[in-house]
Amino acid sequence: STGNTNIIAGAGDGTVQILNPNLQRIPSHTAKLHGGVTSVSMNPDGKSFLVGTEFSQRYSIDISTFTPELRETCHFGEIHDVCFPKKSSEIFVTASEQDI
């Protein structure tokens, strides 16, 4: 909920937007994210919400500015390798199909 009867909608093309009660888009409240939207969750303060995508990215979007901020990202494909520096188990690097 956005504190009123508007609806937050996410789509498979990465679009996230607010629709009014008549399900019409509000042009100032639309954003395009990397990957299809898989989840939307309102923050308890009602001023922002989180969006997850199929590429394992999580964005925070402030409702007033509707500017997405990337909060977390990780591999979305299989992990093929893990590397630990010598004499350290506190940090490591993973390699996936698309990135390290």
C-alpha positions as CSV (number, residue, x, y, z in Angstrom):
1,S,0.0,0.0,0.0
2,T,1.2,3.5,-0.8
3,G,-1.0,5.1,1.9
4,N,-3.9,5.4,-0.5
5,T,-5.7,3.3,-3.1
6,N,-2.9,3.3,-5.7
7,I,-1.2,0.1,-6.7
8,I,2.5,-0.7,-7.1
9,A,2.9,-3.0,-10.2
10,G,6.0,-4.8,-11.5
11,A,6.4,-6.5,-14.9
12,G,8.6,-9.1,-16.6
13,D,10.4,-6.5,-18.6
14,G,11.7,-4.8,-15.5
15,T,9.2,-2.0,-15.4
16,V,7.9,-1.0,-11.9
17,Q,5.2,1.7,-11.7
18,I,2.3,3.1,-9.7
19,L,-1.2,2.7,-11.1
20,N,-4.2,4.8,-9.9
21,P,-7.5,3.2,-8.7
22,N,-8.6,3.0,-12.4
23,L,-5.5,1.0,-13.2
24,Q,-4.0,3.9,-15.3
25,R,-0.3,4.5,-15.1
26,I,1.0,7.6,-13.3
27,P,3.7,8.7,-15.7
28,S,5.9,10.4,-13.1
29,H,6.0,7.1,-11.1
30,T,7.6,4.6,-13.4
31,A,11.1,3.1,-13.5
32,K,13.0,0.4,-15.5
33,L,15.1,-2.1,-13.6
34,H,17.6,-4.7,-14.7
35,G,15.7,-7.9,-15.1
36,G,12.0,-8.9,-14.7
37,V,10.4,-8.0,-11.4
38,T,9.9,-11.0,-9.2
39,S,8.9,-9.4,-5.9
40,V,7.6,-6.1,-4.4
41,S,7.5,-5.4,-0.7
42,M,6.5,-2.1,1.0
43,N,8.7,-0.8,3.8
44,P,6.9,-0.4,7.1
45,D,7.4,3.4,7.0
46,G,5.2,3.6,3.8
47,K,7.7,5.9,2.1
48,S,9.6,3.4,0.1
49,F,9.5,-0.2,-1.1
50,L,11.8,-2.9,-2.2
51,V,11.8,-4.7,-5.6
52,G,13.6,-7.9,-6.5
53,T,14.5,-9.0,-10.0
54,E,15.2,-12.2,-11.8
55,F,18.9,-11.2,-12.0
56,S,19.2,-11.3,-8.2
57,Q,19.2,-7.6,-7.7
58,R,17.3,-5.8,-5.0
59,Y,16.3,-2.1,-5.4
60,S,14.9,0.4,-2.9
61,I,12.5,2.9,-4.5
62,D,11.4,6.1,-2.7
63,I,7.8,6.7,-3.5
64,S,8.1,10.5,-3.7
65,T,11.1,10.6,-6.2
66,F,10.6,7.1,-7.7
67,T,14.3,6.8,-8.2
68,P,15.6,3.2,-7.9
69,E,18.7,2.6,-5.8
70,L,20.5,-0.7,-6.2
71,R,20.9,-2.1,-2.6
72,E,22.2,-5.6,-3.2
73,T,23.2,-7.8,-6.1
74,C,24.6,-11.3,-6.4
75,H,25.1,-14.1,-8.9
76,F,21.9,-15.3,-10.6
77,G,23.6,-18.3,-12.3
78,E,25.4,-21.3,-11.0
79,I,28.6,-20.8,-9.0
80,H,31.5,-22.6,-10.7
81,D,34.5,-21.7,-8.5
82,V,35.3,-20.3,-5.0
83,C,38.7,-18.9,-4.1
84,F,40.1,-18.0,-0.7
85,P,43.2,-15.8,-0.2
86,K,46.1,-17.5,1.5
87,K,45.8,-17.7,5.3
88,S,42.3,-16.2,5.3
89,S,38.9,-17.7,5.6
90,E,37.2,-14.3,6.2
91,I,36.9,-13.3,2.6
92,F,36.4,-15.2,-0.6
93,V,35.6,-14.7,-4.3
94,T,33.1,-16.6,-6.4
95,A,32.8,-17.1,-10.1
96,S,29.6,-17.6,-12.0
97,E,28.7,-18.0,-15.7
98,Q,28.4,-14.2,-16.3
99,D,30.6,-12.6,-13.6
100,I,33.1,-12.8,-10.7
